[in-house]
């Protein structure tokens, strides 16, 4: 059936693949294909995971340098 990506769960850090200006996002909730993400520069956005493949961020890039 192909559900949402297994890493999409509350608390996970992600980036939008085409809107890097939104900054780092933290997944707030997942309801089927709808993923609510709170982005640094764009606030809360509801993403359709069947249309947008969010990029998983294993570590917070703000602390990487």
CHARMM internal coordinates of N, CA and C (Angstrom, degrees):
IC EDIT
DIST 1 N 1 CA 1.4435
DIST 1 CA 1 C 1.5215
ANGL 1 N 1 CA 1 C 111.94
DIST 1 C 2 N 1.3104
ANGL 1 CA 1 C 2 N 118.30
DIHE 1 N 1 CA 1 C 2 N -29.26
DIST 2 N 2 CA 1.4630
ANGL 1 C 2 N 2 CA 121.65
DIHE 1 CA 1 C 2 N 2 CA 174.83
DIST 2 CA 2 C 1.5157
ANGL 2 N 2 CA 2 C 113.05
DIHE 1 C 2 N 2 CA 2 C 70.61
DIST 2 C 3 N 1.3173
ANGL 2 CA 2 C 3 N 116.40
DIHE 2 N 2 CA 2 C 3 N 78.49
DIST 3 N 3 CA 1.4615
ANGL 2 C 3 N 3 CA 120.52
DIHE 2 CA 2 C 3 N 3 CA 178.97
DIST 3 CA 3 C 1.5198
ANGL 3 N 3 CA 3 C 111.37
DIHE 2 C 3 N 3 CA 3 C -81.03
DIST 3 C 4 N 1.3238
ANGL 3 CA 3 C 4 N 115.94
DIHE 3 N 3 CA 3 C 4 N -168.48
DIST 4 N 4 CA 1.4612
ANGL 3 C 4 N 4 CA 119.21
DIHE 3 CA 3 C 4 N 4 CA 179.04
DIST 4 CA 4 C 1.5240
ANGL 4 N 4 CA 4 C 111.37
DIHE 3 C 4 N 4 CA 4 C -66.84
DIST 4 C 5 N 1.3183
ANGL 4 CA 4 C 5 N 115.50
DIHE 4 N 4 CA 4 C 5 N 161.04
DIST 5 N 5 CA 1.4543
ANGL 4 C 5 N 5 CA 119.87
DIHE 4 CA 4 C 5 N 5 CA 178.82
DIST 5 CA 5 C 1.5241
ANGL 5 N 5 CA 5 C 109.76
DIHE 4 C 5 N 5 CA 5 C -57.59
DIST 5 C 6 N 1.3293
ANGL 5 CA 5 C 6 N 117.39
DIHE 5 N 5 CA 5 C 6 N 139.17
DIST 6 N 6 CA 1.4627
ANGL 5 C 6 N 6 CA 120.07
DIHE 5 CA 5 C 6 N 6 CA -175.59
DIST 6 CA 6 C 1.5211
ANGL 6 N 6 CA 6 C 113.51
DIHE 5 C 6 N 6 CA 6 C -64.12
DIST 6 C 7 N 1.3451
ANGL 6 CA 6 C 7 N 118.63
DIHE 6 N 6 CA 6 C 7 N -24.05
DIST 7 N 7 CA 1.4623
ANGL 6 C 7 N 7 CA 119.43
DIHE 6 CA 6 C 7 N 7 CA -179.20
DIST 7 CA 7 C 1.5216
ANGL 7 N 7 CA 7 C 112.08
DIHE 6 C 7 N 7 CA 7 C -77.14
DIST 7 C 8 N 1.3343
ANGL 7 CA 7 C 8 N 118.19
DIHE 7 N 7 CA 7 C 8 N -12.23
DIST 8 N 8 CA 1.4624
ANGL 7 C 8 N 8 CA 120.50
DIHE 7 CA 7 C 8 N 8 CA -178.66
DIST 8 CA 8 C 1.5213
ANGL 8 N 8 CA 8 C 110.12
DIHE 7 C 8 N 8 CA 8 C -79.30
DIST 8 C 9 N 1.3213
ANGL 8 CA 8 C 9 N 114.63
DIHE 8 N 8 CA 8 C 9 N 93.01
DIST 9 N 9 CA 1.4520
ANGL 8 C 9 N 9 CA 121.37
DIHE 8 CA 8 C 9 N 9 CA 177.18
DIST 9 CA 9 C 1.5264
ANGL 9 N 9 CA 9 C 107.12
DIHE 8 C 9 N 9 CA 9 C -144.66
DIST 9 C 10 N 1.3115
ANGL 9 CA 9 C 10 N 118.29
DIHE 9 N 9 CA 9 C 10 N 156.98
DIST 10 N 10 CA 1.4695
ANGL 9 C 10 N 10 CA 120.47
DIHE 9 CA 9 C 10 N 10 CA -177.79
DIST 10 CA 10 C 1.5260
ANGL 10 N 10 CA 10 C 112.77
DIHE 9 C 10 N 10 CA 10 C -53.41
DIST 10 C 11 N 1.3381
ANGL 10 CA 10 C 11 N 114.72
DIHE 10 N 10 CA 10 C 11 N 135.91
DIST 11 N 11 CA 1.4650
ANGL 10 C 11 N 11 CA 121.29
DIHE 10 CA 10 C 11 N 11 CA 178.55
DIST 11 CA 11 C 1.5090
ANGL 11 N 11 CA 11 C 114.31
DIHE 10 C 11 N 11 CA 11 C 98.27
DIST 11 C 12 N 1.3292
ANGL 11 CA 11 C 12 N 117.37
DIHE 11 N 11 CA 11 C 12 N -17.87
DIST 12 N 12 CA 1.4627
ANGL 11 C 12 N 12 CA 120.95
DIHE 11 CA 11 C 12 N 12 CA -177.72
DIST 12 CA 12 C 1.5320
ANGL 12 N 12 CA 12 C 109.92
DIHE 11 C 12 N 12 CA 12 C -72.92
DIST 12 C 13 N 1.3223
ANGL 12 CA 12 C 13 N 116.19
DIHE 12 N 12 CA 12 C 13 N 142.18
DIST 13 N 13 CA 1.4639
ANGL 12 C 13 N 13 CA 121.98
DIHE 12 CA 12 C 13 N 13 CA 178.92
DIST 13 CA 13 C 1.5252
ANGL 13 N 13 CA 13 C 109.91
DIHE 12 C 13 N 13 CA 13 C -93.08
DIST 13 C 14 N 1.3466
ANGL 13 CA 13 C 14 N 115.27
DIHE 13 N 13 CA 13 C 14 N 133.44
DIST 14 N 14 CA 1.4598
ANGL 13 C 14 N 14 CA 121.12
DIHE 13 CA 13 C 14 N 14 CA -177.41
DIST 14 CA 14 C 1.5281
ANGL 14 N 14 CA 14 C 110.03
DIHE 13 C 14 N 14 CA 14 C -139.22
DIST 14 C 15 N 1.3347
ANGL 14 CA 14 C 15 N 114.52
DIHE 14 N 14 CA 14 C 15 N 165.94
DIST 15 N 15 CA 1.4587
ANGL 14 C 15 N 15 CA 122.24
DIHE 14 CA 14 C 15 N 15 CA 171.49
DIST 15 CA 15 C 1.5168
ANGL 15 N 15 CA 15 C 107.14
DIHE 14 C 15 N 15 CA 15 C -126.99
DIST 15 C 16 N 1.3409
ANGL 15 CA 15 C 16 N 116.93
DIHE 15 N 15 CA 15 C 16 N 145.03
DIST 16 N 16 CA 1.4649
ANGL 15 C 16 N 16 CA 121.23
DIHE 15 CA 15 C 16 N 16 CA 174.14
DIST 16 CA 16 C 1.5230
ANGL 16 N 16 CA 16 C 106.88
DIHE 15 C 16 N 16 CA 16 C -77.73
DIST 16 C 17 N 1.3377
ANGL 16 CA 16 C 17 N 119.24
DIHE 16 N 16 CA 16 C 17 N 133.49
DIST 17 N 17 CA 1.4698
ANGL 16 C 17 N 17 CA 121.26
DIHE 16 CA 16 C 17 N 17 CA -173.94
DIST 17 CA 17 C 1.5260
ANGL 17 N 17 CA 17 C 115.01
DIHE 16 C 17 N 17 CA 17 C -65.41
DIST 17 C 18 N 1.3208
ANGL 17 CA 17 C 18 N 118.72
DIHE 17 N 17 CA 17 C 18 N -26.63
DIST 18 N 18 CA 1.4657
ANGL 17 C 18 N 18 CA 120.05
DIHE 17 CA 17 C 18 N 18 CA -177.49
DIST 18 CA 18 C 1.5246
ANGL 18 N 18 CA 18 C 113.53
DIHE 17 C 18 N 18 CA 18 C -118.45
DIST 18 C 19 N 1.3300
ANGL 18 CA 18 C 19 N 117.36
DIHE 18 N 18 CA 18 C 19 N -2.61
DIST 19 N 19 CA 1.4658
ANGL 18 C 19 N 19 CA 120.86
DIHE 18 CA 18 C 19 N 19 CA -179.02
DIST 19 CA 19 C 1.5220
ANGL 19 N 19 CA 19 C 109.82
DIHE 18 C 19 N 19 CA 19 C -124.32
DIST 19 C 20 N 1.3335
ANGL 19 CA 19 C 20 N 116.14
DIHE 19 N 19 CA 19 C 20 N 62.77
DIST 20 N 20 CA 1.4590
ANGL 19 C 20 N 20 CA 119.22
DIHE 19 CA 19 C 20 N 20 CA -179.51
DIST 20 CA 20 C 1.5222
ANGL 20 N 20 CA 20 C 111.77
DIHE 19 C 20 N 20 CA 20 C -63.22
DIST 20 C 21 N 1.3538
ANGL 20 CA 20 C 21 N 116.17
DIHE 20 N 20 CA 20 C 21 N -21.16
DIST 21 N 21 CA 1.4665
ANGL 20 C 21 N 21 CA 120.17
DIHE 20 CA 20 C 21 N 21 CA 177.73
DIST 21 CA 21 C 1.5345
ANGL 21 N 21 CA 21 C 111.65
DIHE 20 C 21 N 21 CA 21 C -66.27
DIST 21 C 22 N 1.3402
ANGL 21 CA 21 C 22 N 117.64
DIHE 21 N 21 CA 21 C 22 N -16.02
DIST 22 N 22 CA 1.4617
ANGL 21 C 22 N 22 CA 120.84
DIHE 21 CA 21 C 22 N 22 CA 177.00
DIST 22 CA 22 C 1.5218
ANGL 22 N 22 CA 22 C 110.96
DIHE 21 C 22 N 22 CA 22 C -72.81
DIST 22 C 23 N 1.3249
ANGL 22 CA 22 C 23 N 116.98
DIHE 22 N 22 CA 22 C 23 N -18.19
DIST 23 N 23 CA 1.4591
ANGL 22 C 23 N 23 CA 121.00
DIHE 22 CA 22 C 23 N 23 CA 179.90
DIST 23 CA 23 C 1.5173
ANGL 23 N 23 CA 23 C 112.52
DIHE 22 C 23 N 23 CA 23 C 79.55
DIST 23 C 24 N 1.3058
ANGL 23 CA 23 C 24 N 113.78
DIHE 23 N 23 CA 23 C 24 N -167.24
DIST 24 N 24 CA 1.4582
ANGL 23 C 24 N 24 CA 121.38
DIHE 23 CA 23 C 24 N 24 CA -178.86
DIST 24 CA 24 C 1.5181
ANGL 24 N 24 CA 24 C 109.57
DIHE 23 C 24 N 24 CA 24 C -70.48
DIST 24 C 25 N 1.3331
ANGL 24 CA 24 C 25 N 115.53
DIHE 24 N 24 CA 24 C 25 N 139.17
DIST 25 N 25 CA 1.4574
ANGL 24 C 25 N 25 CA 120.06
DIHE 24 CA 24 C 25 N 25 CA 178.26
DIST 25 CA 25 C 1.5105
ANGL 25 N 25 CA 25 C 111.45
DIHE 24 C 25 N 25 CA 25 C -121.10
DIST 25 C 26 N 1.3276
ANGL 25 CA 25 C 26 N 115.18
DIHE 25 N 25 CA 25 C 26 N 148.30
DIST 26 N 26 CA 1.4644
ANGL 25 C 26 N 26 CA 120.30
DIHE 25 CA 25 C 26 N 26 CA 175.18
DIST 26 CA 26 C 1.5176
ANGL 26 N 26 CA 26 C 107.93
DIHE 25 C 26 N 26 CA 26 C -117.60
DIST 26 C 27 N 1.3341
ANGL 26 CA 26 C 27 N 115.36
DIHE 26 N 26 CA 26 C 27 N 126.73
DIST 27 N 27 CA 1.4559
ANGL 26 C 27 N 27 CA 120.64
DIHE 26 CA 26 C 27 N 27 CA 179.37
DIST 27 CA 27 C 1.5259
ANGL 27 N 27 CA 27 C 108.79
DIHE 26 C 27 N 27 CA 27 C -64.14
DIST 27 C 28 N 1.3463
ANGL 27 CA 27 C 28 N 115.55
DIHE 27 N 27 CA 27 C 28 N 128.33
DIST 28 N 28 CA 1.4645
ANGL 27 C 28 N 28 CA 121.60
DIHE 27 CA 27 C 28 N 28 CA 179.16
DIST 28 CA 28 C 1.5285
ANGL 28 N 28 CA 28 C 111.00
DIHE 27 C 28 N 28 CA 28 C -97.02
DIST 28 C 29 N 1.3438
ANGL 28 CA 28 C 29 N 115.71
DIHE 28 N 28 CA 28 C 29 N -42.70
DIST 29 N 29 CA 1.4656
ANGL 28 C 29 N 29 CA 119.70
DIHE 28 CA 28 C 29 N 29 CA -179.81
DIST 29 CA 29 C 1.5152
ANGL 29 N 29 CA 29 C 109.55
DIHE 28 C 29 N 29 CA 29 C -158.36
DIST 29 C 30 N 1.3284
ANGL 29 CA 29 C 30 N 114.96
DIHE 29 N 29 CA 29 C 30 N 158.55
DIST 30 N 30 CA 1.4563
ANGL 29 C 30 N 30 CA 122.11
DIHE 29 CA 29 C 30 N 30 CA 177.94
DIST 30 CA 30 C 1.5234
ANGL 30 N 30 CA 30 C 106.97
DIHE 29 C 30 N 30 CA 30 C -131.77
DIST 30 C 31 N 1.3382
ANGL 30 CA 30 C 31 N 116.12
DIHE 30 N 30 CA 30 C 31 N 124.10
DIST 31 N 31 CA 1.4677
ANGL 30 C 31 N 31 CA 121.58
DIHE 30 CA 30 C 31 N 31 CA 177.79
DIST 31 CA 31 C 1.5225
ANGL 31 N 31 CA 31 C 107.19
DIHE 30 C 31 N 31 CA 31 C -131.96
DIST 31 C 32 N 1.3241
ANGL 31 CA 31 C 32 N 115.47
DIHE 31 N 31 CA 31 C 32 N 92.25
DIST 32 N 32 CA 1.4642
ANGL 31 C 32 N 32 CA 119.61
DIHE 31 CA 31 C 32 N 32 CA -175.83
DIST 32 CA 32 C 1.5175
ANGL 32 N 32 CA 32 C 109.80
DIHE 31 C 32 N 32 CA 32 C 65.87
DIST 32 C 33 N 1.3368
ANGL 32 CA 32 C 33 N 116.58
DIHE 32 N 32 CA 32 C 33 N -122.84
DIST 33 N 33 CA 1.4658
ANGL 32 C 33 N 33 CA 120.85
DIHE 32 CA 32 C 33 N 33 CA 179.81
DIST 33 CA 33 C 1.5196
ANGL 33 N 33 CA 33 C 112.89
DIHE 32 C 33 N 33 CA 33 C -83.31
DIST 33 C 34 N 1.3263
ANGL 33 CA 33 C 34 N 117.28
DIHE 33 N 33 CA 33 C 34 N -14.84
DIST 34 N 34 CA 1.4625
ANGL 33 C 34 N 34 CA 121.64
DIHE 33 CA 33 C 34 N 34 CA -175.41
DIST 34 CA 34 C 1.5199
ANGL 34 N 34 CA 34 C 110.51
DIHE 33 C 34 N 34 CA 34 C -88.01
DIST 34 C 35 N 1.3290
ANGL 34 CA 34 C 35 N 114.91
DIHE 34 N 34 CA 34 C 35 N 119.12
DIST 35 N 35 CA 1.4555
ANGL 34 C 35 N 35 CA 121.28
DIHE 34 CA 34 C 35 N 35 CA -179.48
DIST 35 CA 35 C 1.5263
ANGL 35 N 35 CA 35 C 107.86
DIHE 34 C 35 N 35 CA 35 C -116.28
DIST 35 C 36 N 1.3259
ANGL 35 CA 35 C 36 N 116.55
DIHE 35 N 35 CA 35 C 36 N 121.00
DIST 36 N 36 CA 1.4602
ANGL 35 C 36 N 36 CA 120.64
DIHE 35 CA 35 C 36 N 36 CA 177.31
DIST 36 CA 36 C 1.5217
ANGL 36 N 36 CA 36 C 107.64
DIHE 35 C 36 N 36 CA 36 C -92.65
DIST 36 C 37 N 1.3462
ANGL 36 CA 36 C 37 N 115.03
DIHE 36 N 36 CA 36 C 37 N 123.51
DIST 37 N 37 CA 1.4578
ANGL 36 C 37 N 37 CA 121.67
DIHE 36 CA 36 C 37 N 37 CA -176.65
DIST 37 CA 37 C 1.5277
ANGL 37 N 37 CA 37 C 108.56
DIHE 36 C 37 N 37 CA 37 C -124.84
DIST 37 C 38 N 1.3232
ANGL 37 CA 37 C 38 N 116.85
DIHE 37 N 37 CA 37 C 38 N 134.85
DIST 38 N 38 CA 1.4587
ANGL 37 C 38 N 38 CA 121.77
DIHE 37 CA 37 C 38 N 38 CA 175.69
DIST 38 CA 38 C 1.5262
ANGL 38 N 38 CA 38 C 107.63
DIHE 37 C 38 N 38 CA 38 C -99.44
DIST 38 C 39 N 1.3478
ANGL 38 CA 38 C 39 N 115.90
DIHE 38 N 38 CA 38 C 39 N 107.36
DIST 39 N 39 CA 1.4598
ANGL 38 C 39 N 39 CA 121.69
DIHE 38 CA 38 C 39 N 39 CA -178.40
DIST 39 CA 39 C 1.5245
ANGL 39 N 39 CA 39 C 110.71
DIHE 38 C 39 N 39 CA 39 C -93.12
DIST 39 C 40 N 1.3543
ANGL 39 CA 39 C 40 N 115.48
DIHE 39 N 39 CA 39 C 40 N 148.41
DIST 40 N 40 CA 1.4642
ANGL 39 C 40 N 40 CA 121.98
DIHE 39 CA 39 C 40 N 40 CA -179.56
DIST 40 CA 40 C 1.5303
ANGL 40 N 40 CA 40 C 112.53
DIHE 39 C 40 N 40 CA 40 C -54.10
DIST 40 C 41 N 1.3375
ANGL 40 CA 40 C 41 N 116.94
DIHE 40 N 40 CA 40 C 41 N -45.39
DIST 41 N 41 CA 1.4593
ANGL 40 C 41 N 41 CA 120.83
DIHE 40 CA 40 C 41 N 41 CA -171.77
DIST 41 CA 41 C 1.5199
ANGL 41 N 41 CA 41 C 113.89
DIHE 40 C 41 N 41 CA 41 C -112.44
DIST 41 C 42 N 1.3336
ANGL 41 CA 41 C 42 N 118.22
DIHE 41 N 41 CA 41 C 42 N 1.61
DIST 42 N 42 CA 1.4633
ANGL 41 C 42 N 42 CA 120.50
DIHE 41 CA 41 C 42 N 42 CA -178.03
DIST 42 CA 42 C 1.5261
ANGL 42 N 42 CA 42 C 112.33
DIHE 41 C 42 N 42 CA 42 C -128.54
DIST 42 C 43 N 1.3219
ANGL 42 CA 42 C 43 N 116.89
DIHE 42 N 42 CA 42 C 43 N -0.99
DIST 43 N 43 CA 1.4555
ANGL 42 C 43 N 43 CA 119.61
DIHE 42 CA 42 C 43 N 43 CA -179.92
DIST 43 CA 43 C 1.5188
ANGL 43 N 43 CA 43 C 111.95
DIHE 42 C 43 N 43 CA 43 C 69.05
DIST 43 C 44 N 1.3191
ANGL 43 CA 43 C 44 N 115.58
DIHE 43 N 43 CA 43 C 44 N -157.33
DIST 44 N 44 CA 1.4709
ANGL 43 C 44 N 44 CA 119.89
DIHE 43 CA 43 C 44 N 44 CA -177.36
DIST 44 CA 44 C 1.5192
ANGL 44 N 44 CA 44 C 110.47
DIHE 43 C 44 N 44 CA 44 C -77.90
DIST 44 C 45 N 1.3205
ANGL 44 CA 44 C 45 N 114.74
DIHE 44 N 44 CA 44 C 45 N 129.71
DIST 45 N 45 CA 1.4550
ANGL 44 C 45 N 45 CA 122.56
DIHE 44 CA 44 C 45 N 45 CA 178.35
DIST 45 CA 45 C 1.5252
ANGL 45 N 45 CA 45 C 108.09
DIHE 44 C 45 N 45 CA 45 C -130.85
DIST 45 C 46 N 1.3227
ANGL 45 CA 45 C 46 N 116.09
DIHE 45 N 45 CA 45 C 46 N 141.11
DIST 46 N 46 CA 1.4619
ANGL 45 C 46 N 46 CA 120.64
DIHE 45 CA 45 C 46 N 46 CA 175.32
DIST 46 CA 46 C 1.5233
ANGL 46 N 46 CA 46 C 107.39
DIHE 45 C 46 N 46 CA 46 C -99.64
DIST 46 C 47 N 1.3077
ANGL 46 CA 46 C 47 N 116.01
DIHE 46 N 46 CA 46 C 47 N 120.14
DIST 47 N 47 CA 1.4613
ANGL 46 C 47 N 47 CA 123.38
DIHE 46 CA 46 C 47 N 47 CA -175.65
DIST 47 CA 47 C 1.5240
ANGL 47 N 47 CA 47 C 109.14
DIHE 46 C 47 N 47 CA 47 C -108.62
DIST 47 C 48 N 1.3278
ANGL 47 CA 47 C 48 N 116.21
DIHE 47 N 47 CA 47 C 48 N 134.95
DIST 48 N 48 CA 1.4721
ANGL 47 C 48 N 48 CA 120.98
DIHE 47 CA 47 C 48 N 48 CA 173.79
DIST 48 CA 48 C 1.5248
ANGL 48 N 48 CA 48 C 106.37
DIHE 47 C 48 N 48 CA 48 C -87.78
DIST 48 C 49 N 1.3261
ANGL 48 CA 48 C 49 N 116.57
DIHE 48 N 48 CA 48 C 49 N 107.85
DIST 49 N 49 CA 1.4674
ANGL 48 C 49 N 49 CA 120.44
DIHE 48 CA 48 C 49 N 49 CA -174.63
DIST 49 CA 49 C 1.5264
ANGL 49 N 49 CA 49 C 112.69
DIHE 48 C 49 N 49 CA 49 C -67.61
DIST 49 C 50 N 1.3323
ANGL 49 CA 49 C 50 N 117.70
DIHE 49 N 49 CA 49 C 50 N -13.72
DIST 50 N 50 CA 1.4623
ANGL 49 C 50 N 50 CA 120.05
DIHE 49 CA 49 C 50 N 50 CA 176.02
DIST 50 CA 50 C 1.5299
ANGL 50 N 50 CA 50 C 110.70
DIHE 49 C 50 N 50 CA 50 C -79.87
DIST 50 C 51 N 1.3364
ANGL 50 CA 50 C 51 N 117.07
DIHE 50 N 50 CA 50 C 51 N -17.56
DIST 51 N 51 CA 1.4665
ANGL 50 C 51 N 51 CA 121.89
DIHE 50 CA 50 C 51 N 51 CA -178.22
DIST 51 CA 51 C 1.5267
ANGL 51 N 51 CA 51 C 111.14
DIHE 50 C 51 N 51 CA 51 C -106.32
DIST 51 C 52 N 1.3293
ANGL 51 CA 51 C 52 N 116.79
DIHE 51 N 51 CA 51 C 52 N -41.45
DIST 52 N 52 CA 1.4618
ANGL 51 C 52 N 52 CA 122.49
DIHE 51 CA 51 C 52 N 52 CA -177.10
DIST 52 CA 52 C 1.5181
ANGL 52 N 52 CA 52 C 109.37
DIHE 51 C 52 N 52 CA 52 C -112.69
DIST 52 C 53 N 1.3266
ANGL 52 CA 52 C 53 N 116.55
DIHE 52 N 52 CA 52 C 53 N 123.31
DIST 53 N 53 CA 1.4648
ANGL 52 C 53 N 53 CA 121.15
DIHE 52 CA 52 C 53 N 53 CA 176.73
DIST 53 CA 53 C 1.5239
ANGL 53 N 53 CA 53 C 108.00
DIHE 52 C 53 N 53 CA 53 C -93.72
DIST 53 C 54 N 1.3285
ANGL 53 CA 53 C 54 N 116.20
DIHE 53 N 53 CA 53 C 54 N 97.96
DIST 54 N 54 CA 1.4596
ANGL 53 C 54 N 54 CA 120.72
DIHE 53 CA 53 C 54 N 54 CA 178.95
DIST 54 CA 54 C 1.5197
ANGL 54 N 54 CA 54 C 109.70
DIHE 53 C 54 N 54 CA 54 C -64.01
DIST 54 C 55 N 1.3368
ANGL 54 CA 54 C 55 N 116.01
DIHE 54 N 54 CA 54 C 55 N 143.54
DIST 55 N 55 CA 1.4648
ANGL 54 C 55 N 55 CA 121.12
DIHE 54 CA 54 C 55 N 55 CA 178.96
DIST 55 CA 55 C 1.5202
ANGL 55 N 55 CA 55 C 109.08
DIHE 54 C 55 N 55 CA 55 C -90.46
DIST 55 C 56 N 1.3108
ANGL 55 CA 55 C 56 N 115.22
DIHE 55 N 55 CA 55 C 56 N 124.81
DIST 56 N 56 CA 1.4591
ANGL 55 C 56 N 56 CA 121.60
DIHE 55 CA 55 C 56 N 56 CA 177.59
DIST 56 CA 56 C 1.5323
ANGL 56 N 56 CA 56 C 109.88
DIHE 55 C 56 N 56 CA 56 C -70.32
DIST 56 C 57 N 1.3258
ANGL 56 CA 56 C 57 N 116.51
DIHE 56 N 56 CA 56 C 57 N 134.46
DIST 57 N 57 CA 1.4602
ANGL 56 C 57 N 57 CA 121.71
DIHE 56 CA 56 C 57 N 57 CA 176.60
DIST 57 CA 57 C 1.5197
ANGL 57 N 57 CA 57 C 106.38
DIHE 56 C 57 N 57 CA 57 C -114.63
DIST 57 C 58 N 1.3428
ANGL 57 CA 57 C 58 N 116.04
DIHE 57 N 57 CA 57 C 58 N 110.22
DIST 58 N 58 CA 1.4609
ANGL 57 C 58 N 58 CA 119.61
DIHE 57 CA 57 C 58 N 58 CA -174.05
DIST 58 CA 58 C 1.5199
ANGL 58 N 58 CA 58 C 111.24
DIHE 57 C 58 N 58 CA 58 C -70.20
DIST 58 C 59 N 1.3159
ANGL 58 CA 58 C 59 N 116.90
DIHE 58 N 58 CA 58 C 59 N -35.43
DIST 59 N 59 CA 1.4661
ANGL 58 C 59 N 59 CA 120.79
DIHE 58 CA 58 C 59 N 59 CA 178.63
DIST 59 CA 59 C 1.5147
ANGL 59 N 59 CA 59 C 108.56
DIHE 58 C 59 N 59 CA 59 C -129.28
DIST 59 C 60 N 1.2975
ANGL 59 CA 59 C 60 N 115.25
DIHE 59 N 59 CA 59 C 60 N 153.33
DIST 60 N 60 CA 1.4583
ANGL 59 C 60 N 60 CA 120.32
DIHE 59 CA 59 C 60 N 60 CA 178.32
DIST 60 CA 60 C 1.5301
ANGL 60 N 60 CA 60 C 108.75
DIHE 59 C 60 N 60 CA 60 C -66.21
DIST 60 C 61 N 1.3558
ANGL 60 CA 60 C 61 N 118.06
DIHE 60 N 60 CA 60 C 61 N 116.01
DIST 61 N 61 CA 1.4765
ANGL 60 C 61 N 61 CA 119.94
DIHE 60 CA 60 C 61 N 61 CA -176.26
DIST 61 CA 61 C 1.5267
ANGL 61 N 61 CA 61 C 112.78
DIHE 60 C 61 N 61 CA 61 C -66.47
DIST 61 C 62 N 1.3238
ANGL 61 CA 61 C 62 N 117.36
DIHE 61 N 61 CA 61 C 62 N -18.10
DIST 62 N 62 CA 1.4655
ANGL 61 C 62 N 62 CA 118.91
DIHE 61 CA 61 C 62 N 62 CA 179.59
DIST 62 CA 62 C 1.5229
ANGL 62 N 62 CA 62 C 111.25
DIHE 61 C 62 N 62 CA 62 C -68.54
DIST 62 C 63 N 1.3400
ANGL 62 CA 62 C 63 N 117.72
DIHE 62 N 62 CA 62 C 63 N -22.36
DIST 63 N 63 CA 1.4504
ANGL 62 C 63 N 63 CA 120.63
DIHE 62 CA 62 C 63 N 63 CA -179.76
DIST 63 CA 63 C 1.5278
ANGL 63 N 63 CA 63 C 112.37
DIHE 62 C 63 N 63 CA 63 C -102.95
DIST 63 C 64 N 1.3404
ANGL 63 CA 63 C 64 N 116.54
DIHE 63 N 63 CA 63 C 64 N 9.28
DIST 64 N 64 CA 1.4672
ANGL 63 C 64 N 64 CA 120.02
DIHE 63 CA 63 C 64 N 64 CA -173.01
DIST 64 CA 64 C 1.5205
ANGL 64 N 64 CA 64 C 113.42
DIHE 63 C 64 N 64 CA 64 C -82.14
DIST 64 C 65 N 1.3408
ANGL 64 CA 64 C 65 N 117.63
DIHE 64 N 64 CA 64 C 65 N -17.39
DIST 65 N 65 CA 1.4643
ANGL 64 C 65 N 65 CA 118.99
DIHE 64 CA 64 C 65 N 65 CA -176.57
DIST 65 CA 65 C 1.5104
ANGL 65 N 65 CA 65 C 112.29
DIHE 64 C 65 N 65 CA 65 C -119.71
END
COOR INIT
IC SEED 1 N 1 CA 1 C
IC BUILD
